[in-house]
């Protein structure tokens, strides 16, 4: 059984997501925006929480951890980036990008995906990448701490993964991201189709996250900085891809 087979997407707060999955005899949570819906999802399935993975330090990903731990009966290991430990909740396991971790027989690579924040990590399991606020459905996180160059480098790592990889990102921003993408490339069929599907999902109360990497490659402008059509749309024809990325991010910030 893979991580994807038991993956549960949990809506929290206004537009956050947390994720649960089973790995052997372990139950793993990724990020902690709000305790109550996470506790309800655990109790509904009869799962005992054993591990929490934190992608970055922002309050809407970590602040509910003490409340959640208070509801559990102990024995929960908290994992997070060693480089960001000074502003994360107390960690039991400090992870270092470029290394691997194993939980219940499920192995993951730890990637440095700094840009939204410095020290942001992604946990990349076989078939599922937990990306926090780095690569997102239809977009990427706002650059609060990093530079366009740093975020472009971070997202370039996803070139190595297959199209079927699930991208489990931290927010429900998909329709807004796609409307922005269409503002750059009006009428682009892949964007129009994806936006219609996303709007239908939201109208039915379904999350648009996780997405697949193949879908992101086709429709996420922040993975298409090499595309002549996007370069033309951002007035960066014949400029390096990172300049196209930067122009796209500036336009998104103004959208």
Secondary structure, 3 states (H helix, E strand, C coil): CCCHHHCEEEEECCCEEEEEEEECCEEEEECCCCHHHHHHHHHHHCCCCCEEECCCCCHHHHCCHHHHHHHCCCCCEEEEEHHHHHHCCCCCEEECCCCEEEECCEEEEEEECCCCCCCCEEEEECCEEEEECCEECCEECCCCCCCHHHHHHHHHHHHHCCCCCEEEECECCHHHHHHHHHHHCCCCHHHHHHHHHHHHHHHCCCCCCCEEHHHHHHHCHHHCCCCHHHHHHCCCCCCCHHHHHHHHHHHHHHC
